Each structure stands twice: as C-alpha cells, then as structure tokens.
Amino acid sequence: MFSSESTYTPQDDQYPDQGKTIPFEDKGKSPKSWVPQKRKSLLATGRPPHKRRLCLRLQGGDAKRCYVTSSARAEAVVTSTLHEREPDGRKAMGAWPRLLLLLLPRISPRGCVRRSAWPMSGPASPWRPRSSGADSDALRDRRTQIMARGLPKQKPIEGVKQVIVVASGKGGVGKSTTAVNLALALGANDSSKAIGLLDVDVFGPSIPKMMNLRGSPELSESNLMRPLLNYGISCMSMGFLVEETAPVVWRGLMVMSAIEKLIRQVDWGQLDYLVIDMPPGTGDVQLSVSQNIPISGAVIVSTPQDIALMDAHKGAEMFRKVNVPVLGLIQNMSVFQCPKCKHETHIFGADGAKKLAKTLGLDVLGDIPLHLNIREAADSGQPIVLSQPQSNEAKAYLRIAAEVVKRLSPPPA
C-alpha cells in the first residue's frame, strides 16, 4: 500500500529539501510518493547517507589542513586555531569570518580561507601576516616591477617640443575658453613660436567653434591627418571628424582608440608648444594622455566656488600621481564688474583658488574676470586675445601665458 507522503528523514544537511511533505495529485493512477533516486538507494541499503567532507586549508603563519563535515565544524576549527595563534584574536574576529565560513564551503568542495583575506583593524592588527623587513622590501619592489610592466612607455609626439595640458576637475568652469586664449597668448607673446592646439574632449569638442574652423582634415603623403590652421594656430579636434550636432556614443575602448589617433596620427610639423584641452574629470582620457606622452606641465582651471575647487583639487592630485608637474592654478570667473556703476561682485566667491593653491603648495597663475566680452568673443569664433588684444581681459591671458612659460623646464635637446 502506498502512502501519500514521503516519510524519509534525512541525516545530512546536504539535501535541504528532504523530509518535506511532497503532495501529489490523484488523477486515477496508483498513488506513488515521489522519491529521488538517491533517496531510494539510501532507503534500500539502510545505511546512513554519506557525509560530504570539506577540506579546509588555513594559510598564513603556519599552515594547517583539516577535514570538516559542516560549516559549523569549519567555524569551530578556524576559531580555535585563531585563538591559539592570537590570544586576543577571537574577540576581534567578530561575525565576519562566520559569514565567510558559511559561504565558502558551499561554493567549492575545497573551501580555502586565507589569513591575508581577513579584515585588518589597524597597523597592529592580529590578522596581518607577520613578515620581516627584508620580505616587505622585496614584496614592494616586486609589486613596483609588475605595475611598471603594465604601464605604457611614454613616447614624444614627433615634432613637438613641449606639451601643456589645460585641465579641470569639473566641467563648465571655462577650461576650453582658457585653453584657446592661452594658445593665442603664447603666440602673441612670442611670434617666433609655433603653437598647436589639440582638443581631446571626444564627447564635447569646443575648439572648432571657438577657433572658427570647419571641415575635415586632409591626409598627408604618409597617411597622417593635417591639422586645420587659423589665427596662426594648428588645431585638431574630434569635432573635425564628426558632424557638429552628431553625438559621440562610444565606449571606453573606442574613446581610447580615437585619442591615440588624435595624438599619433596627426602631422603637427614643428611645434614649440602644443596646448591640449583635456576633458573634465580624472578618467581614462586623462590617464591615457598622461602615461603615453611626456607632458611639460599641467594647468588647472577652476572657479572660486567650493564645489569646483573640490574637483580641481582631485585633478591636481591626479597629475601628481602620474608624475606630471602642475604649473599652477588659474582662477576663472573671479569677479564680475558692473558695466554701468563699476561695482565688483564676487559671484562665485573670493580667493577660493588662492586658498587651494596654498594648500597644494602651488601658485595662482592669474585671475580671469567674469565678463560678457569673453563669452561673446568665444561664441563668435574670435577669441578675445585676438579680437580685443588691448582689453583688460586679454591682458590677463597674456600675463598667464608668460607665467606658464616661466615655469616650464627647458625642452630636451
């Protein structure tokens, strides 16, 4: 006679669904209780089910291996071992290793708990593996070698003597306007210098409009793109390769490929200074440019506002980490002067960049006021250094260009 319920009681937690009532629908057939094939064999033999044995390896200080039949047993073994190694370790252990031990055996039949993976509470944490000073130095040297092996080797841009990058941590602070006027100011201060302007902001190129340039670059005999020329400045931008209103919807690898082409596949000729207009932030483009070409110096542009200064601080630290000298900060939109009463108002705050420069140990290269003429000149494609060279705003850019050149190291012979 068949029973409508399974009465099998498991003796192991390997099958958590065992021992549960499994209903069935009687549709005129003989009632049968559904029992998996493995359960039938266990019932037929009358032997207890085989308990899974988990190999638990403790690594670090001294190695130890033991076989456990449950996660609770694993926890007990590890806890006791830790207690033997570090008398005060059990108290600091907390609930984290318990969760680790409950998860690892179920992921793999051979759960491995590494001592180096346990949380460290401080410099004197009992969970930190002990090693001699010589071992630590050797490990540090080895890590440095591995990291250096993965970094690209810097290769100068053919024909370019010095590279100046204009960057900002946040967008909307006037970085591109500053880069354009800085390039024109470098040429205005010394007409014997050849200047180039490279726009690596793939997603939002601004150089074509500000420099009043349109069209696609021609190819040279060596299959290199020739930069477009205006106002005596050689310019290259992603805006020359796509439609003005076409969005660039690319992933990181395609962006990196485009940056590589803009840097390496352009016939710059002979340039004394190449000004690079960087995109905002501290992402892939900044890292790729900084690690692929030798940069003479970086200029950080920011408004005096605290929000912008926070990101400018990050941008300066990023360049320092990749060994790019930071020449100084430019405080843009520093003050607004009423055109009628001449009253000055610090819309974004006063002297914010000066405070940040003091914190970073840098200099403020100059202040650019918030003025209508700067915006109108940039939108019309005639930057203010070119269209109004005698204005106070243009003179501010000329002074900044002189400060930049003063801080540059001599180009390699």
C-alpha positions, 0 to 999 in steps of 0.5 A: 500500500502506498502512502501519500507522503514521503516519510524519509528523514534525512541525516545530512544537511546536504539535501535541504529539501528532504523530509518535506511533505511532497503532495501529489495529485490523484488523477486515477493512477496508483498513488506513488510518493515521489522519491529521488533516486538517491533517496531510494538507494539510501532507503534500500541499503539502510545505511546512513547517507554519506557525509560530504567532507570539506577540506579546509586549508588555513594559510598564513603563519603556519599552515594547517589542513583539516577535514570538516563535515559542516560549516559549523565544524569549519567555524569551530576549527578556524576559531580555535586555531585563531585563538591559539595563534592570537590570544586576543584574536577571537574577540576581534574576529567578530561575525565576519569570518562566520559569514565567510565560513558559511559561504565558502564551503558551499561554493567549492568542495575545497573551501580555502580561507586565507589569513591575508583575506581577513579584515585588518583593524589597524597597523597592529592588527592580529590578522596581518601576516607577520613578515620581516623587513627584508620580505616587505622590501622585496614584496614592494619592489616586486609589486613596483616591477609588475605595475611598471610592466603594465604601464605604457612607455611614454613616447614624444609626439614627433615634432613637438617640443613641449606639451601643456595640458589645460585641465579641470576637475569639473566641467563648465568652469571655462577650461576650453575658453582658457585653453584657446586664449592661452594658445593665442597668448603664447603666440602673441607673446612670442611670434617666433613660436609655433603653437598647436592646439589639440582638443581631446574632449571626444564627447564635447569638442569646443575648439572648432567653434571657438577657433572658427574652423570647419571641415575635415582634415586632409591626409598627408603623403604618409597617411597622417591627418593635417591639422586645420590652421587659423589665427596662426594656430594648428588645431585638431579636434574630434569635432573635425571628424564628426558632424557638429550636432552628431553625438559621440556614443562610444565606449571606453575602448573606442574613446581610447582608440580615437585619442591615440589617433588624435595624438599619433596620427596627426602631422603637427610639423614643428611645434614649440608648444602644443596646448591640449584641452583635456576633458573634465574629470580624472578618467581614462582620457586623462590617464591615457594622455598622461602615461603615453606622452611626456607632458611639460606641465599641467594647468588647472582651471577652476572657479572660486566656488567650493564645489569646483575647487573640490574637483580641481583639487582631485585633478591636481592630485591626479597629475601628481600621481602620474608624475606630471608637474602642475604649473599652477592654478588659474582662477576663472570667473573671479569677479564680475564688474558692473558695466554701468556703476563699476561695482565688483561682485564676487559671484562665485566667491573670493580667493577660493583658488588662492586658498587651494593653491596654498594648500597644494603648495602651488601658485595662482597663475592669474585671475580671469574676470567674469565678463560678457566680452569673453563669452561673446568673443568665444561664441563668435569664433574670435577669441578675445586675445585676438579680437580685443588684444588691448582689453583688460581681459586679454591682458590677463591671458597674456600675463598667464601665458608668460607665467606658464612659460616661466615655469616650464623646464627647458625642452630636451635637446 
